[in-house]
Amino acid sequence: MQPIEKAIRAKIATEFEPQHLEVINESYKHSVPPGSESHFKVVLVSPAFAGQRLVQRHQAVYAALREELDGPVHALALHTHTPEEWAHKQGDTPDSPNCLGGSKADPA
Amino acid sequence: MDIMETIKQQITDNTVILYMKGAPNAPQCGFSQQASQAVMACGQRFAYVDVLSNPDIRANLPKYGNWPTFPQLWVKGELIGGCDIIMEMSQSGELKKVLDEASADEPSE
């Protein structure tokens, strides 16, 4: 496992005590060099999300991963659920879209 | 005008505003494409800002809204969310409801 993915996993585990966690490096789908850790998809199931709107859940994850987002991580697709919602969805999360080239304009 | 003032004015002057990479008819990022298509599908008028051609806004809006990435959908001065939230609300029908209600409240010109 590469260092950024490892850091994302560790921080989410500490902050949210997830029942289910997927951290998927999707950088290969984008216009970045091979081996990059720039685009991630995170599927996170935690009782901590109960009673929170989606925008609040995502803001909580962004806050926990501020260092990574200020640095190398450029995109973070988030799928946040409570255990009840997750059971209802039966593990179904949508695929992230493919790149359209916009990040070629990025210095990072 | 200070950039934070400009942002504040944009999100208060426009009932529905989407900050995205590229334009709805020429999106520059898959996430912005999905989000703008979902918003367009609701059939209400909305404003958009291309953050790739507005680097000041791209740099400062994340601080304003405590939201680090694009796209961002703002309705009536409030952050609704990014691509994942927009898509989830689109599939559940909630997005159309929110946008219909917002436009109904809009002062007629």
gemmi code that builds the backbone of each chain (N, CA, C; Angstrom):
import gemmi

chains = {
    "A": [
        ("MET", (0.839, -1.201, 0.000), (0.000, 0.000, 0.000), (0.875, 1.253, 0.000)),
        ("GLN", (0.510, 2.222, -0.819), (1.312, 3.448, -0.914), (1.021, 4.385, 0.268)),
        ("PRO", (1.922, 5.340, 0.518), (1.842, 6.143, 1.757), (0.569, 6.977, 1.923)),
        ("ILE", (0.065, 7.589, 0.866), (-1.118, 8.452, 1.027), (-2.343, 7.601, 1.362)),
        ("GLU", (-2.479, 6.480, 0.653), (-3.606, 5.583, 0.929), (-3.552, 5.101, 2.378)),
        ("LYS", (-2.346, 4.794, 2.826), (-2.156, 4.333, 4.198), (-2.577, 5.411, 5.199)),
        ("ALA", (-2.182, 6.662, 4.918), (-2.527, 7.778, 5.810), (-4.034, 8.007, 5.828)),
        ("ILE", (-4.669, 7.915, 4.656), (-6.129, 8.105, 4.581), (-6.827, 7.037, 5.424)),
        ("ARG", (-6.381, 5.782, 5.264), (-6.989, 4.684, 6.033), (-6.832, 4.892, 7.533)),
        ("ALA", (-5.620, 5.279, 7.939), (-5.340, 5.439, 9.364), (-6.175, 6.567, 9.961)),
        ("LYS", (-6.255, 7.694, 9.266), (-6.984, 8.844, 9.813), (-8.478, 8.575, 9.887)),
        ("ILE", (-9.014, 7.927, 8.862), (-10.453, 7.625, 8.879), (-10.760, 6.608, 9.981)),
        ("ALA", (-9.874, 5.619, 10.139), (-10.095, 4.598, 11.175), (-10.144, 5.237, 12.562)),
        ("THR", (-9.244, 6.189, 12.812), (-9.205, 6.848, 14.115), (-10.434, 7.726, 14.323)),
        ("GLU", (-10.774, 8.483, 13.305), (-11.803, 9.523, 13.443), (-13.223, 8.963, 13.433)),
        ("PHE", (-13.473, 7.923, 12.629), (-14.860, 7.496, 12.395), (-15.173, 6.075, 12.871)),
        ("GLU", (-14.168, 5.336, 13.306), (-14.362, 3.950, 13.722), (-15.317, 3.219, 12.765)),
        ("PRO", (-14.918, 3.109, 11.507), (-15.841, 2.587, 10.489), (-16.163, 1.106, 10.649)),
        ("GLN", (-17.401, 0.766, 10.296), (-17.790, -0.640, 10.221), (-17.349, -1.229, 8.896)),
        ("HIS", (-17.231, -0.355, 7.911), (-16.816, -0.782, 6.581), (-16.029, 0.368, 5.960)),
        ("LEU", (-14.878, 0.049, 5.368), (-14.060, 1.115, 4.768), (-13.408, 0.596, 3.496)),
        ("GLU", (-13.622, 1.332, 2.407), (-12.892, 1.048, 1.171), (-12.165, 2.324, 0.773)),
        ("VAL", (-10.874, 2.214, 0.512), (-10.107, 3.346, -0.014), (-9.502, 2.866, -1.328)),
        ("ILE", (-9.993, 3.425, -2.419), (-9.592, 2.945, -3.749), (-8.844, 4.052, -4.483)),
        ("ASN", (-7.634, 3.757, -4.897), (-6.840, 4.721, -5.658), (-7.297, 4.675, -7.123)),
        ("GLU", (-7.966, 5.734, -7.543), (-8.502, 5.799, -8.917), (-7.660, 6.701, -9.808)),
        ("SER", (-6.450, 6.997, -9.364), (-5.610, 7.955, -10.098), (-5.337, 7.486, -11.529)),
        ("TYR", (-5.280, 6.157, -11.715), (-4.991, 5.616, -13.054), (-6.027, 6.048, -14.095)),
        ("LYS", (-7.209, 6.476, -13.610), (-8.255, 6.893, -14.551), (-8.056, 8.328, -15.032)),
        ("HIS", (-7.038, 9.005, -14.502), (-6.891, 10.443, -14.766), (-5.542, 10.752, -15.406)),
        ("SER", (-5.426, 12.022, -15.849), (-4.238, 12.412, -16.597), (-3.089, 12.765, -15.659)),
        ("VAL", (-2.642, 11.779, -14.880), (-1.517, 11.965, -13.953), (-0.519, 10.825, -14.194)),
        ("PRO", (0.738, 10.990, -13.764), (1.738, 9.940, -14.022), (1.375, 8.618, -13.344)),
        ("PRO", (1.826, 7.477, -13.907), (1.556, 6.174, -13.279), (2.081, 6.152, -11.836)),
        ("GLY", (1.347, 5.490, -10.950), (1.773, 5.396, -9.554), (1.358, 6.585, -8.711)),
        ("SER", (0.639, 7.554, -9.308), (0.211, 8.745, -8.560), (-0.803, 8.370, -7.488)),
        ("GLU", (-0.869, 9.212, -6.466), (-1.916, 9.079, -5.450), (-2.674, 10.405, -5.403)),
        ("SER", (-3.423, 10.669, -6.421), (-4.087, 11.977, -6.564), (-5.607, 11.888, -6.508)),
        ("HIS", (-6.171, 10.788, -6.982), (-7.627, 10.642, -7.052), (-8.044, 9.386, -6.279)),
        ("PHE", (-8.903, 9.580, -5.309), (-9.338, 8.451, -4.485), (-10.860, 8.371, -4.417)),
        ("LYS", (-11.329, 7.153, -4.203), (-12.739, 6.935, -3.869), (-12.773, 6.288, -2.494)),
        ("VAL", (-13.603, 6.826, -1.618), (-13.703, 6.288, -0.263), (-15.150, 5.894, 0.001)),
        ("VAL", (-15.345, 4.673, 0.425), (-16.660, 4.207, 0.871), (-16.539, 3.978, 2.373)),
        ("LEU", (-17.349, 4.685, 3.123), (-17.170, 4.719, 4.573), (-18.519, 4.525, 5.253)),
        ("VAL", (-18.598, 3.502, 6.088), (-19.830, 3.224, 6.830), (-19.523, 3.375, 8.313)),
        ("SER", (-20.204, 4.329, 8.957), (-19.910, 4.591, 10.361), (-21.163, 5.052, 11.089)),
        ("PRO", (-21.349, 4.578, 12.329), (-22.485, 5.066, 13.118), (-22.361, 6.556, 13.440)),
        ("ALA", (-21.158, 7.118, 13.294), (-20.958, 8.539, 13.576), (-21.789, 9.441, 12.659)),
        ("PHE", (-22.259, 8.898, 11.532), (-22.990, 9.724, 10.563), (-24.485, 9.837, 10.875)),
        ("ALA", (-24.954, 9.120, 11.855), (-26.383, 9.136, 12.165), (-26.833, 10.565, 12.456)),
        ("GLY", (-27.925, 10.968, 11.847), (-28.489, 12.290, 12.090), (-27.793, 13.422, 11.363)),
        ("GLN", (-26.775, 13.111, 10.560), (-26.069, 14.162, 9.818), (-26.503, 14.182, 8.366)),
        ("ARG", (-26.646, 15.384, 7.812), (-26.888, 15.506, 6.379), (-25.603, 15.143, 5.639)),
        ("LEU", (-25.765, 14.820, 4.330), (-24.601, 14.402, 3.543), (-23.509, 15.462, 3.541)),
        ("VAL", (-23.917, 16.728, 3.433), (-22.919, 17.795, 3.353), (-22.093, 17.836, 4.644)),
        ("GLN", (-22.729, 17.582, 5.773), (-22.003, 17.576, 7.051), (-21.054, 16.375, 7.147)),
        ("ARG", (-21.509, 15.225, 6.652), (-20.650, 14.033, 6.674), (-19.404, 14.263, 5.830)),
        ("HIS", (-19.609, 14.813, 4.640), (-18.459, 15.027, 3.757), (-17.512, 16.060, 4.353)),
        ("GLN", (-18.078, 17.110, 4.962), (-17.215, 18.121, 5.578), (-16.388, 17.513, 6.706)),
        ("ALA", (-16.974, 16.573, 7.443), (-16.233, 15.916, 8.526), (-15.067, 15.095, 7.968)),
        ("VAL", (-15.304, 14.400, 6.845), (-14.225, 13.608, 6.236), (-13.148, 14.540, 5.661)),
        ("TYR", (-13.590, 15.612, 5.004), (-12.618, 16.562, 4.456), (-11.748, 17.140, 5.570)),
        ("ALA", (-12.372, 17.441, 6.708), (-11.613, 18.016, 7.828), (-10.567, 17.017, 8.332)),
        ("ALA", (-10.951, 15.744, 8.422), (-10.016, 14.717, 8.908), (-8.844, 14.526, 7.942)),
        ("LEU", (-9.094, 14.777, 6.656), (-8.064, 14.538, 5.633), (-7.515, 15.856, 5.067)),
        ("ARG", (-7.612, 16.913, 5.858), (-7.192, 18.238, 5.382), (-5.765, 18.240, 4.833)),
        ("GLU", (-4.868, 17.581, 5.566), (-3.453, 17.573, 5.173), (-3.279, 16.957, 3.773)),
        ("GLU", (-3.947, 15.840, 3.536), (-3.832, 15.152, 2.244), (-4.459, 15.997, 1.128)),
        ("LEU", (-5.602, 16.641, 1.445), (-6.288, 17.434, 0.419), (-5.540, 18.733, 0.118)),
        ("ASP", (-4.843, 19.267, 1.112), (-4.010, 20.444, 0.860), (-2.774, 20.055, 0.057)),
        ("GLY", (-2.434, 18.779, 0.109), (-1.232, 18.304, -0.565), (-1.549, 17.552, -1.846)),
        ("PRO", (-1.204, 16.266, -1.894), (-1.246, 15.546, -3.163), (-2.636, 15.124, -3.640)),
        ("VAL", (-3.606, 15.067, -2.743), (-4.901, 14.516, -3.154), (-5.745, 15.596, -3.827)),
        ("HIS", (-6.162, 15.283, -5.023), (-6.793, 16.265, -5.898), (-8.299, 16.006, -5.995)),
        ("ALA", (-8.701, 14.763, -5.894), (-10.126, 14.416, -5.969), (-10.433, 13.312, -4.971)),
        ("LEU", (-11.567, 13.458, -4.303), (-11.967, 12.476, -3.297), (-13.455, 12.212, -3.476)),
        ("ALA", (-13.770, 11.085, -4.100), (-15.175, 10.702, -4.240), (-15.596, 10.058, -2.924)),
        ("LEU", (-16.682, 10.556, -2.337), (-17.077, 10.089, -1.007), (-18.448, 9.442, -1.029)),
        ("HIS", (-18.539, 8.280, -0.416), (-19.828, 7.612, -0.250), (-19.949, 7.263, 1.228)),
        ("THR", (-20.719, 8.062, 1.953), (-20.788, 7.958, 3.413), (-22.170, 7.458, 3.833)),
        ("HIS", (-22.171, 6.434, 4.653), (-23.438, 5.839, 5.069), (-23.413, 5.473, 6.547)),
        ("THR", (-24.587, 5.456, 7.147), (-24.730, 4.834, 8.460), (-24.866, 3.324, 8.223)),
        ("PRO", (-24.651, 2.503, 9.246), (-24.802, 1.054, 9.068), (-26.188, 0.671, 8.543)),
        ("GLU", (-27.229, 1.389, 8.977), (-28.593, 1.088, 8.529), (-28.738, 1.370, 7.024)),
        ("GLU", (-28.231, 2.535, 6.599), (-28.316, 2.890, 5.177), (-27.528, 1.893, 4.322)),
        ("TRP", (-26.392, 1.480, 4.848), (-25.511, 0.555, 4.112), (-26.192, -0.797, 3.923)),
        ("ALA", (-26.854, -1.271, 4.952), (-27.568, -2.544, 4.863), (-28.654, -2.452, 3.794)),
        ("HIS", (-29.298, -1.287, 3.741), (-30.365, -1.060, 2.774), (-29.828, -1.033, 1.336)),
        ("LYS", (-28.633, -0.450, 1.182), (-28.045, -0.323, -0.159), (-27.399, -1.623, -0.624)),
        ("GLN", (-27.105, -2.518, 0.304), (-26.453, -3.795, 0.008), (-25.147, -3.619, -0.760)),
        ("GLY", (-24.372, -2.626, -0.321), (-23.018, -2.479, -0.853), (-22.929, -1.875, -2.237)),
        ("ASP", (-23.993, -1.267, -2.691), (-23.994, -0.705, -4.046), (-23.506, 0.741, -4.022)),
        ("THR", (-22.339, 1.032, -4.624), (-21.893, 2.421, -4.756), (-21.640, 2.721, -6.227)),
        ("PRO", (-21.966, 3.944, -6.644), (-21.789, 4.281, -8.060), (-20.323, 4.387, -8.454)),
        ("ASP", (-20.030, 4.131, -9.726), (-18.671, 4.294, -10.241), (-18.345, 5.767, -10.387)),
        ("SER", (-17.072, 6.119, -10.167), (-16.628, 7.488, -10.398), (-16.476, 7.708, -11.900)),
        ("PRO", (-16.663, 8.974, -12.334), (-16.550, 9.242, -13.774), (-15.101, 9.212, -14.248)),
        ("ASN", (-14.941, 9.048, -15.562), (-13.606, 9.119, -16.139), (-13.170, 10.562, -16.324)),
        ("CYS", (-11.880, 10.729, -16.525), (-11.279, 12.053, -16.689), (-11.703, 12.663, -18.023)),
        ("LEU", (-11.855, 14.008, -18.023), (-12.081, 14.720, -19.281), (-10.891, 15.625, -19.596)),
        ("GLY", (-9.826, 15.495, -18.846), (-8.585, 16.207, -19.184), (-8.351, 17.521, -18.479)),
        ("GLY", (-9.335, 17.991, -17.685), (-9.199, 19.311, -17.053), (-8.004, 19.417, -16.134)),
        ("SER", (-7.635, 18.307, -15.469), (-6.540, 18.410, -14.503), (-5.178, 18.447, -15.184)),
        ("LYS", (-5.143, 18.311, -16.510), (-3.878, 18.530, -17.219), (-3.406, 19.957, -17.013)),
        ("ALA", (-4.369, 20.863, -16.774), (-4.038, 22.268, -16.561), (-3.482, 22.513, -15.165)),
        ("ASP", (-3.494, 21.465, -14.311), (-3.061, 21.662, -12.925), (-1.561, 21.557, -12.788)),
        ("PRO", (-0.990, 22.429, -11.943), (0.432, 22.305, -11.680), (0.759, 21.032, -10.894)),
        ("ALA", (-0.173, 20.605, -10.040), (0.102, 19.460, -9.163), (0.007, 18.152, -9.919)),
    ],
    "B": [
        ("MET", (-12.945, 44.556, -5.602), (-13.626, 43.951, -4.443), (-12.800, 42.762, -3.932)),
        ("ASP", (-12.798, 42.593, -2.666), (-12.145, 41.448, -2.043), (-12.761, 40.154, -2.589)),
        ("ILE", (-11.938, 39.141, -2.805), (-12.413, 37.909, -3.436), (-13.487, 37.215, -2.595)),
        ("MET", (-13.350, 37.290, -1.277), (-14.350, 36.663, -0.405), (-15.697, 37.389, -0.545)),
        ("GLU", (-15.639, 38.730, -0.724), (-16.861, 39.516, -0.948), (-17.507, 39.127, -2.276)),
        ("THR", (-16.660, 38.929, -3.298), (-17.165, 38.539, -4.618), (-17.899, 37.205, -4.529)),
        ("ILE", (-17.288, 36.251, -3.836), (-17.910, 34.933, -3.681), (-19.242, 35.057, -2.951)),
        ("LYS", (-19.219, 35.838, -1.874), (-20.434, 36.011, -1.082), (-21.546, 36.613, -1.942)),
        ("GLN", (-21.173, 37.606, -2.753), (-22.155, 38.239, -3.620), (-22.711, 37.241, -4.647)),
        ("GLN", (-21.824, 36.419, -5.204), (-22.282, 35.439, -6.201), (-23.290, 34.464, -5.606)),
        ("ILE", (-22.991, 33.960, -4.422), (-23.890, 32.930, -3.883), (-25.168, 33.527, -3.290)),
        ("THR", (-25.156, 34.837, -2.997), (-26.406, 35.434, -2.516), (-27.237, 35.991, -3.674)),
        ("ASP", (-26.564, 36.478, -4.727), (-27.296, 37.042, -5.868), (-27.914, 35.959, -6.754)),
        ("ASN", (-27.349, 34.757, -6.726), (-27.849, 33.677, -7.579), (-28.486, 32.588, -6.719)),
        ("THR", (-29.784, 32.377, -6.932), (-30.500, 31.384, -6.126), (-29.848, 30.015, -6.256)),
        ("VAL", (-29.497, 29.648, -7.487), (-28.828, 28.368, -7.729), (-27.543, 28.645, -8.502)),
        ("ILE", (-26.405, 28.272, -7.942), (-25.137, 28.509, -8.629), (-24.228, 27.288, -8.492)),
        ("LEU", (-23.687, 26.879, -9.640), (-22.817, 25.706, -9.681), (-21.393, 26.168, -10.016)),
        ("TYR", (-20.458, 25.879, -9.128), (-19.043, 26.117, -9.405), (-18.465, 24.833, -9.970)),
        ("MET", (-17.897, 24.911, -11.165), (-17.468, 23.683, -11.841), (-16.212, 23.922, -12.674)),
        ("LYS", (-15.641, 22.828, -13.175), (-14.499, 22.921, -14.081), (-15.024, 22.845, -15.507)),
        ("GLY", (-14.884, 23.966, -16.234), (-15.446, 24.065, -17.571), (-16.852, 24.641, -17.503)),
        ("ALA", (-17.606, 24.476, -18.592), (-18.973, 24.987, -18.671), (-19.921, 23.796, -18.806)),
        ("PRO", (-21.215, 23.981, -18.472), (-22.147, 22.846, -18.584), (-22.127, 22.179, -19.967)),
        ("ASN", (-21.938, 22.993, -21.044), (-21.910, 22.380, -22.382), (-20.500, 21.968, -22.803)),
        ("ALA", (-19.490, 22.278, -21.988), (-18.118, 21.857, -22.274), (-17.366, 21.616, -20.969)),
        ("PRO", (-17.815, 20.608, -20.202), (-17.179, 20.346, -18.905), (-15.748, 19.823, -19.089)),
        ("GLN", (-14.875, 20.152, -18.127), (-13.468, 19.776, -18.223), (-13.093, 18.688, -17.223)),
        ("CYS", (-14.074, 18.124, -16.563), (-13.795, 17.113, -15.533), (-15.033, 16.231, -15.426)),
        ("GLY", (-14.831, 14.938, -15.271), (-15.961, 14.014, -15.231), (-16.936, 14.284, -14.095)),
        ("PHE", (-16.386, 14.734, -12.955), (-17.247, 15.019, -11.802), (-18.126, 16.246, -12.100)),
        ("SER", (-17.512, 17.271, -12.721), (-18.277, 18.476, -13.082), (-19.303, 18.162, -14.158)),
        ("GLN", (-18.968, 17.244, -15.057), (-19.905, 16.852, -16.113), (-21.154, 16.196, -15.512)),
        ("GLN", (-20.926, 15.232, -14.628), (-22.065, 14.536, -14.004), (-22.946, 15.522, -13.246)),
        ("ALA", (-22.285, 16.398, -12.482), (-23.029, 17.341, -11.643), (-23.833, 18.309, -12.498)),
        ("SER", (-23.223, 18.872, -13.553), (-23.946, 19.868, -14.342), (-25.096, 19.211, -15.113)),
        ("GLN", (-24.904, 17.962, -15.551), (-26.003, 17.277, -16.246), (-27.175, 17.024, -15.300)),
        ("ALA", (-26.856, 16.656, -14.071), (-27.928, 16.397, -13.096), (-28.691, 17.680, -12.798)),
        ("VAL", (-27.978, 18.798, -12.672), (-28.637, 20.077, -12.386), (-29.470, 20.519, -13.597)),
        ("MET", (-28.911, 20.378, -14.792), (-29.649, 20.773, -16.005), (-30.924, 19.953, -16.155)),
        ("ALA", (-30.846, 18.662, -15.785), (-31.993, 17.768, -15.941), (-33.185, 18.215, -15.098)),
        ("CYS", (-32.927, 19.036, -14.083), (-34.019, 19.505, -13.227), (-34.828, 20.615, -13.898)),
        ("GLY", (-34.279, 21.207, -14.950), (-35.049, 22.145, -15.773), (-35.180, 23.564, -15.234)),
        ("GLN", (-34.503, 23.870, -14.131), (-34.586, 25.242, -13.602), (-33.359, 26.046, -14.044)),
        ("ARG", (-33.551, 27.353, -14.077), (-32.460, 28.247, -14.437), (-31.376, 28.190, -13.343)),
        ("PHE", (-30.116, 28.156, -13.751), (-29.051, 28.238, -12.742), (-27.846, 28.978, -13.302)),
        ("ALA", (-27.087, 29.565, -12.400), (-25.854, 30.240, -12.793), (-24.699, 29.255, -12.640)),
        ("TYR", (-23.607, 29.490, -13.375), (-22.420, 28.670, -13.132), (-21.175, 29.536, -13.233)),
        ("VAL", (-20.122, 29.093, -12.586), (-18.819, 29.740, -12.674), (-17.809, 28.664, -13.038)),
        ("ASP", (-17.028, 28.929, -14.093), (-15.950, 28.012, -14.471), (-14.716, 28.365, -13.633)),
        ("VAL", (-14.366, 27.483, -12.696), (-13.255, 27.813, -11.789), (-11.891, 27.676, -12.476)),
        ("LEU", (-11.846, 26.977, -13.612), (-10.560, 26.888, -14.320), (-10.195, 28.245, -14.932)),
        ("SER", (-11.205, 29.031, -15.329), (-10.887, 30.358, -15.860), (-11.006, 31.446, -14.795)),
        ("ASN", (-11.315, 31.059, -13.564), (-11.344, 32.004, -12.433), (-10.488, 31.466, -11.286)),
        ("PRO", (-9.156, 31.525, -11.449), (-8.271, 30.894, -10.464), (-8.413, 31.456, -9.046)),
        ("ASP", (-8.780, 32.748, -8.922), (-8.960, 33.337, -7.581), (-10.104, 32.659, -6.847)),
        ("ILE", (-11.171, 32.413, -7.579), (-12.332, 31.757, -6.966), (-11.988, 30.301, -6.654)),
        ("ARG", (-11.300, 29.658, -7.571), (-10.890, 28.271, -7.342), (-10.049, 28.158, -6.075)),
        ("ALA", (-9.187, 29.141, -5.846), (-8.291, 29.086, -4.692), (-9.011, 29.421, -3.386)),
        ("ASN", (-10.040, 30.264, -3.462), (-10.629, 30.783, -2.226), (-11.982, 30.197, -1.837)),
        ("LEU", (-12.761, 29.728, -2.812), (-14.068, 29.164, -2.471), (-13.950, 27.972, -1.496)),
        ("PRO", (-12.933, 27.096, -1.656), (-12.812, 25.994, -0.702), (-12.722, 26.457, 0.754)),
        ("LYS", (-12.064, 27.609, 0.989), (-11.990, 28.135, 2.359), (-13.343, 28.685, 2.789)),
        ("TYR", (-14.012, 29.353, 1.856), (-15.301, 29.975, 2.166), (-16.321, 28.922, 2.596)),
        ("GLY", (-16.348, 27.801, 1.861), (-17.387, 26.809, 2.113), (-16.914, 25.597, 2.906)),
        ("ASN", (-15.647, 25.611, 3.342), (-15.097, 24.454, 4.043), (-15.300, 23.185, 3.198)),
        ("TRP", (-14.994, 23.319, 1.904), (-15.215, 22.232, 0.945), (-14.084, 22.286, -0.074)),
        ("PRO", (-13.204, 21.286, -0.109), (-11.945, 21.440, -0.844), (-11.995, 21.206, -2.344)),
        ("THR", (-13.084, 20.618, -2.863), (-13.043, 20.190, -4.268), (-14.190, 20.793, -5.077)),
        ("PHE", (-14.129, 20.590, -6.385), (-15.190, 21.029, -7.304), (-15.739, 19.808, -8.039)),
        ("PRO", (-16.998, 19.861, -8.464), (-17.969, 20.960, -8.400), (-18.520, 21.215, -6.991)),
        ("GLN", (-19.181, 22.384, -6.863), (-19.911, 22.724, -5.641), (-21.234, 23.352, -6.062)),
        ("LEU", (-22.318, 22.844, -5.495), (-23.637, 23.416, -5.783), (-24.117, 24.205, -4.569)),
        ("TRP", (-24.450, 25.473, -4.819), (-24.969, 26.351, -3.764), (-26.399, 26.739, -4.106)),
        ("VAL", (-27.299, 26.605, -3.151), (-28.696, 26.992, -3.340), (-29.105, 27.917, -2.203)),
        ("LYS", (-29.598, 29.086, -2.562), (-30.021, 30.094, -1.586), (-28.936, 30.347, -0.535)),
        ("GLY", (-27.722, 30.500, -1.007), (-26.625, 30.858, -0.118), (-26.082, 29.722, 0.723)),
        ("GLU", (-26.591, 28.497, 0.481), (-26.155, 27.357, 1.294), (-25.499, 26.290, 0.428)),
        ("LEU", (-24.419, 25.723, 0.927), (-23.748, 24.658, 0.189), (-24.577, 23.373, 0.243)),
        ("ILE", (-24.947, 22.879, -0.933), (-25.683, 21.613, -1.007), (-24.695, 20.448, -0.991)),
        ("GLY", (-23.614, 20.582, -1.785), (-22.589, 19.542, -1.776), (-21.852, 19.464, -3.098)),
        ("GLY", (-21.046, 18.421, -3.228), (-20.275, 18.182, -4.437), (-20.921, 17.116, -5.299)),
        ("CYS", (-20.139, 16.548, -6.201), (-20.683, 15.618, -7.198), (-21.418, 14.432, -6.559)),
        ("ASP", (-20.819, 13.807, -5.565), (-21.446, 12.592, -5.004), (-22.806, 12.892, -4.391)),
        ("ILE", (-22.886, 14.036, -3.698), (-24.151, 14.406, -3.061), (-25.178, 14.793, -4.118)),
        ("ILE", (-24.741, 15.554, -5.134), (-25.646, 15.961, -6.213), (-26.223, 14.716, -6.902)),
        ("MET", (-25.358, 13.718, -7.169), (-25.823, 12.516, -7.859), (-26.789, 11.710, -6.990)),
        ("GLU", (-26.473, 11.630, -5.715), (-27.350, 10.877, -4.810), (-28.728, 11.539, -4.723)),
        ("MET", (-28.710, 12.895, -4.624), (-29.976, 13.633, -4.537), (-30.730, 13.579, -5.862)),
        ("SER", (-29.986, 13.511, -6.959), (-30.613, 13.430, -8.278), (-31.361, 12.110, -8.410)),
        ("GLN", (-30.716, 11.031, -7.972), (-31.340, 9.714, -8.088), (-32.550, 9.561, -7.181)),
        ("SER", (-32.505, 10.225, -6.021), (-33.633, 10.086, -5.090), (-34.765, 11.060, -5.414)),
        ("GLY", (-34.517, 11.991, -6.359), (-35.547, 12.974, -6.696), (-35.499, 14.222, -5.835)),
        ("GLU", (-34.629, 14.211, -4.831), (-34.569, 15.334, -3.903), (-33.983, 16.587, -4.561)),
        ("LEU", (-33.072, 16.376, -5.506), (-32.434, 17.527, -6.156), (-33.471, 18.383, -6.878)),
        ("LYS", (-34.347, 17.726, -7.633), (-35.375, 18.465, -8.368), (-36.285, 19.209, -7.396)),
        ("LYS", (-36.600, 18.554, -6.299), (-37.461, 19.173, -5.288), (-36.812, 20.449, -4.740)),
        ("VAL", (-35.539, 20.333, -4.369), (-34.822, 21.475, -3.796), (-34.742, 22.626, -4.809)),
        ("LEU", (-34.427, 22.288, -6.058), (-34.270, 23.336, -7.074), (-35.620, 23.940, -7.461)),
        ("ASP", (-36.673, 23.121, -7.532), (-38.008, 23.642, -7.830), (-38.457, 24.605, -6.736)),
        ("GLU", (-38.235, 24.213, -5.496), (-38.649, 25.064, -4.376), (-37.876, 26.374, -4.376)),
        ("ALA", (-36.557, 26.269, -4.656), (-35.721, 27.470, -4.657), (-36.185, 28.439, -5.736)),
        ("SER", (-36.519, 27.926, -6.922), (-36.946, 28.812, -8.008), (-38.314, 29.411, -7.722)),
        ("ALA", (-39.154, 28.658, -7.031), (-40.476, 29.174, -6.685), (-40.366, 30.366, -5.732)),
        ("ASP", (-39.340, 30.336, -4.888), (-39.125, 31.424, -3.923), (-38.445, 32.636, -4.550)),
        ("GLU", (-37.896, 32.432, -5.747), (-37.110, 33.487, -6.379), (-38.000, 34.689, -6.711)),
        ("PRO", (-37.544, 35.896, -6.399), (-38.349, 37.066, -6.775), (-38.461, 37.160, -8.296)),
        ("SER", (-39.665, 37.359, -8.810), (-39.828, 37.425, -10.266), (-39.301, 38.762, -10.784)),
        ("GLU", (-38.729, 38.709, -11.999), (-38.089, 39.921, -12.531), (-39.056, 40.684, -13.430)),
    ],
}
model = gemmi.Model(1)
for chain_id, residues in chains.items():
    chain = gemmi.Chain(chain_id)
    for i, (resn, *xyz) in enumerate(residues, 1):
        res = gemmi.Residue()
        res.name, res.seqid = resn, gemmi.SeqId(i, " ")
        for name, pos in zip(("N", "CA", "C"), xyz):
            atom = gemmi.Atom()
            atom.name, atom.element = name, gemmi.Element(name[0])
            atom.pos, atom.b_iso = gemmi.Position(*pos), 0.0
            res.add_atom(atom)
        chain.add_residue(res)
    model.add_chain(chain)
structure = gemmi.Structure()
structure.add_model(model)
structure.setup_entities()
